[in-house]
Structure formats: C-alpha cells, structure tokens
Amino acid sequence: MKKLAIEDLLTLERYARERPAFRTRVLEHKRDRQLAVGPHVTWLFEDRLTMQYQVQEMLRTERIFEPEGISEELESYNPMIPDGTNWKVTLLIEYPNESERRQQLTQLKGIEDRCWVQVTGQERVFAIADEDLERENEEKTSAVHFLRFELTPAMIAALRSGSELAVGIDHPRYNQVIQPVRPAVRTSLLADFS
C-alpha cells in the first residue's frame, strides 16, 4: 500500500469543509476493519485511509500547517500503513472503570505478544508488537499497542482462494478466539495485500 505524502492531504481549510463527509466515509470503512476480541479488547486494522484520517485529525487539532510539522506527522503515522504482506493493528484494551483498568493492565502484561491470526490450514502468526517504542513497564502493560502480523505468500494465496481467517489472544488471563472472522472483515483485510 502506498504511503501518504503531503500532496495526499487536504489543507486545514478544505478539511474543515469536507470533514463531516470524510469522517462518515472513514467510520463506514472502519466498521469492516474492527474486531472485538472478547469483551475488553478491540483490534483496529489500519490502512491508508484510516491513517489519512488520523493525520488529518492531528493536523486539525494541533493547527499544523507548516511542511516540517506535516512531515513529522506523516513519519509518525506512515509506519501503520500495511506493506503488502502484513496487517497493521492498533490494539485497545478497554475497561470503563479506571481502577479496574489499572488492575487489569497489571495482570495483562505481555498480552500484545500473545495476539495471533491464522489462515485455515496454516500456522498461527503471532504479532510483532510495539516496534516504535516499548509500551510495557515492570508494573503494567499499556492500554494501547501497535501490532504487525506478517503473512507468508502461501497464507495470502489461501485467503485469496477463500480460506477462512481466525484471530485470537492466548494470554493466561485473557483467552479469546474469533473463528471465523466475519466475511465482510475478511474481504476488507484482503485489500491490504494489493
């Protein structure tokens, strides 16, 4: 997938005008790129459109309009765009109650390394987590992680031929499986390999 460049972004003024329609388009797009993996974890499969939205929102919020600042945002978000052989995922650990969240984050240390995807008939692929920076410390894990799942050509070919996809987490304190992934999600994710 092609990375974002400054020329791909809307100016702040134009984005302000087009934001409602663009936001609606992105939210519809995300519907088939989001999975609840159990009651407290969500995976957001990122792509060029979701990252363009993130960059545009950051530029809008921070009122960034100078080329250097825009380039910095692109450098931060472009690594989350799939490279043609992988999926890039934002993992969110969600507990509405703050004290429960703190307690659970101490018990869920290492969860980011126990996330997997599996194409029917193939081996599980475990996530490569947090390549940009460490998000876990001695006491707890973070509520947000960035994952990369590298698939082999055989796995991609099997998906293109109709094989099902399963995802899951096999952490001792959080064990969840989605099998198979909804067809609409699977179809959306196949686009990341073009």
N, C-alpha and C positions, 0 to 999 in steps of 0.2 A: 504494500500500500504506500502510495506517495506521501511523504512527509509534508507538513504545512510550511508555507513560505509567507513572507509579509504580504505578497501580492494576493494571497488567498483570503486575506482578512478584510472585513468591512471597516471603514473609518468609524470613529465613535459616533459621528452624526448619523451616518447611514445605518449603523447598527441600532441606534436609538429608534429610528423609524421602523426598521424591519424586525426588531427583537420579538414582538409578540408572535408573529407568524413563524419566525425561525425557531423560537422556543417550542412552539406547538409541534413543529416538524421533528425536532430533536426528541421531545418526550415520546412521541409516537414511535420513533426509531428505537429508543431505549427500551420500550416495552418488550421487544423481542430479543433484547440483549442483556436482560437482567434475570437472575435466578435467586430465589430464596432457597438457600441450602440449610434447611432446618429453620427453627423459629427465630434464631438470633444472628444469622449470618446471611449477607447478601453479596452476590458476585455481580459486578457490572463489567461486562465485556466491552472494552473500549475499542474505538476505531477512529478513523479520520474525522468523521462528523462529530462524535462525542467530544473529541479533543478540540476541534474548532470551537465548539460551544464553550468549553472550559476557558480557552484562551480569550474568546470574545468577552466572556463574563468578567475575567480578571482585568482585561484592559478597561472595561466599562467601570468596574468597581474602583480600581486604582487610578482611573483617569490617565492611563498611559497612552501617549500618542507619539512619543519620540522613537525613532528607529531602534536605538540601543535598547530601550526598555521593551519594545515589542520583540526584538531578537532574544532577549533574556527569557521572556515568557515562552517563546517557541522552543528554546533549548530545554526548558523545564518540561514541556508537555509532549513534544515530538517523540520522545522515547516510549510513550504509551501507545503509539500507533503500531499495530501489528506489522511484521516484516515479511509476510507471505508464507511463513512456515510455523507461525505461532499465534497464540491468543494472548492478549494482554488484559489483565483483570484487576479492577480495584475491588478489594475485599473489605467489607464493612462489618464490624462486629457491633451489634445493636442491642442495647438494653436500656429501656427508657428511664429506669430509676438509676440515678447517678451512683449511689452507694453499691447497689447490686452490680452495676457495670464495673466499678473499681475492683470488687471482689472477684468477678468472673475473669477479668483481664489478668489477674494474678494466676488463676487456675488454667487459663488457656494459653500459657506460654508455649511457643512452638507451633501453634495452630497453622500459621502461614506455610510451614514446611510439610504439613500433612494434608494439603489440598491436592486433589487429583482429578484428571479427566481420563476417560477410557472409551476407545472406539471398540465396538463389539469385535471379538476375536483377536484383539491386540492387547499389549501390555498396558498397565496404568502408566500415565505420565504424571509425575509429581511436579509441583510448582517450583520454579526458581523465584525466590521471594526477595523483595526489597533490594534490588541491585543498586539503587541510587544511594541509600543510606540505611543504617540499622534502625529498626523501629521497635526493638525489644530491648529491655534492660534486665538487670538482675532480679527485679521485683515483678515486672509485668510485661505483657505484650501491649502493642498499640491497638487502638480500635480501627485503624486503617492500615492496610498493607497493599503493596503493588506486586502482582504475580505475573509470571510469564510461563506459559506452557508450550514447549517445543514439540511439535509433532513430526513424525517421520513421513517421507513420501508415501509409504505404504498405508499409513493411517489416513492421510489426506485422501488418497485414492479410494480407500474403503468408504470414507464418509461421502465422497462424491458418488460412489456406486450405491448408496442407500443404507449403509451400515448405521446402526443406532449409536448414540452417544450417551454415556453416563458420566456423572460428576459426583464428587463426594469429598468428605473430610473424615479422616480416620484418626482423630486425636482422642486420647483416652477419656477426656472429659466432654468431647463433642464429636459424636459419630453419626454422620448423616450420609445418605445416598439418594440421588435422584436418578432413576433408571426406568425408562429412557427420558432424556431431555425432550421437552415439547418439540414437535416438528417445526413450528414457527421459529423457535430459538435456534435449532439446528440449522435450518435454512439460512437464517441471518448470519450465523457464525461461519458458514461455508464461504461467504463473500470475503472473509479475511484472508483467504488463500489465493486470491486473484492478483 
